[in-house]
């Protein structure tokens, strides 16, 4: 069963140490770890976790990380702030957000309204 685990685990380091950690587990723990590995792989992929930040397989096994509670939802993309630096961008963002100027708005006040609607700090 270890060979199946090893084939799936994305970070291939210290195979002998990982095998020892795997062999120390009960048969049920080995099954649970192998079943949970699929969800962890999906989680690491969705969260765009770099390979260097995925635990070594022995660490994952020794810490019983297969029991971790995973929240599998896409990583939030950072909102681009390019719109803030041009009048055209500010107008486009205001339109996108459904902000209607009062006719007296300057680009600075329209920008502030957009930032407020996006829950950004307005200075």
C-alpha positions as CSV (number, residue, x, y, z in Angstrom):
1,X,0.0,0.0,0.0
2,X,2.9,2.4,0.6
3,X,3.9,2.2,-3.0
4,X,0.4,3.5,-4.0
5,X,0.7,6.3,-1.4
6,X,4.2,7.2,-2.7
7,X,3.1,7.2,-6.3
8,X,0.3,9.8,-5.5
9,X,2.1,12.0,-3.0
10,X,3.3,15.1,-4.9
11,X,6.5,15.8,-3.0
12,X,8.9,12.9,-3.4
13,X,11.6,13.4,-0.7
14,X,13.0,11.0,1.9
15,X,11.2,7.9,0.7
16,X,12.8,5.6,3.3
17,X,11.8,7.9,6.1
18,X,8.3,8.1,4.7
19,X,8.1,4.3,4.4
20,X,9.0,3.9,8.1
21,X,6.4,6.5,9.1
22,X,3.8,4.6,7.0
23,X,4.8,1.2,8.4
24,X,4.3,2.6,12.0
25,X,0.6,3.4,11.2
26,X,-2.1,0.9,11.9
27,X,-3.7,-0.7,8.9
28,X,-6.8,1.5,9.4
29,X,-4.7,4.6,9.6
30,X,-2.9,3.6,6.4
31,X,-6.3,3.3,4.6
32,X,-7.5,6.6,6.0
33,X,-4.3,8.3,5.0
34,X,-4.5,6.9,1.4
35,X,-8.2,7.9,1.1
36,X,-7.6,11.4,2.4
37,X,-4.6,12.0,0.1
38,X,-6.8,12.7,-2.9
39,X,-8.6,15.5,-1.1
40,X,-5.3,17.0,0.0
41,X,-3.9,16.9,-3.5
42,X,-7.0,18.7,-4.7
43,X,-6.7,21.2,-1.9
44,X,-3.0,21.9,-2.6
45,X,-3.9,22.3,-6.3
46,X,-6.8,24.7,-5.8
47,X,-4.9,26.7,-3.2
48,X,-1.9,26.8,-5.6
49,X,0.4,25.6,-2.9
50,X,4.0,25.5,-4.2
51,X,5.7,22.1,-4.0
52,X,8.2,23.4,-1.5
53,X,5.3,24.2,1.0
54,X,3.7,20.8,0.8
55,X,4.9,18.8,3.8
56,X,7.4,16.0,3.4
57,X,5.5,12.7,3.2
58,X,6.9,11.5,6.5
59,X,5.9,14.7,8.2
60,X,2.4,14.4,6.7
61,X,2.1,10.9,8.0
62,X,3.7,11.4,11.5
63,X,1.5,14.4,12.2
64,X,-1.6,12.5,11.0
65,X,-2.3,15.4,8.6
66,X,-4.9,13.3,6.7
67,X,-7.2,14.2,9.6
68,X,-6.8,18.0,8.9
69,X,-10.0,19.8,8.1
70,X,-9.7,21.2,4.6
71,X,-11.8,24.0,3.2
72,X,-11.7,23.3,-0.5
73,X,-12.7,26.5,-2.3
74,X,-10.8,28.4,-4.9
75,X,-8.1,30.8,-3.9
76,X,-9.3,34.3,-3.9
77,X,-7.8,36.3,-6.7
78,X,-6.4,39.7,-5.8
79,X,-8.4,42.6,-7.2
80,X,-6.3,44.5,-9.8
81,X,-5.8,48.1,-8.8
82,X,-4.8,49.3,-12.2
83,X,-8.1,51.1,-12.6
84,X,-7.2,53.5,-9.8
85,X,-4.5,55.2,-11.9
86,X,-6.4,56.6,-14.8
87,X,-9.5,58.6,-15.3
88,X,-10.8,56.1,-17.8
89,X,-10.1,53.3,-15.3
90,X,-12.0,55.1,-12.6
91,X,-15.0,55.7,-14.9
92,X,-15.0,52.0,-16.0
93,X,-14.8,50.7,-12.4
94,X,-17.6,53.0,-11.3
95,X,-19.8,51.8,-14.2
96,X,-18.9,48.2,-13.3
97,X,-19.9,48.7,-9.7
98,X,-23.1,50.5,-10.6
99,X,-21.9,53.8,-9.1
100,X,-23.7,56.7,-10.7
101,X,-22.0,60.1,-10.3
102,X,-24.0,63.0,-9.1
103,X,-22.7,65.3,-11.8
104,X,-20.4,67.1,-9.3
105,X,-18.1,64.2,-8.8
106,X,-14.4,64.7,-9.5
107,X,-12.3,61.7,-10.4
108,X,-11.0,61.7,-6.9
109,X,-14.5,61.5,-5.4
110,X,-15.6,58.8,-7.9
111,X,-12.5,56.8,-7.0
112,X,-13.3,57.2,-3.3
113,X,-16.8,55.9,-3.9
114,X,-15.5,52.9,-5.8
115,X,-12.9,52.1,-3.1
116,X,-15.7,52.4,-0.4
117,X,-17.9,50.0,-2.4
118,X,-15.0,47.5,-2.6
119,X,-14.3,47.8,1.1
120,X,-10.9,49.3,0.5
121,X,-9.3,51.8,2.8
122,X,-10.2,55.4,1.6
123,X,-7.7,58.0,2.7
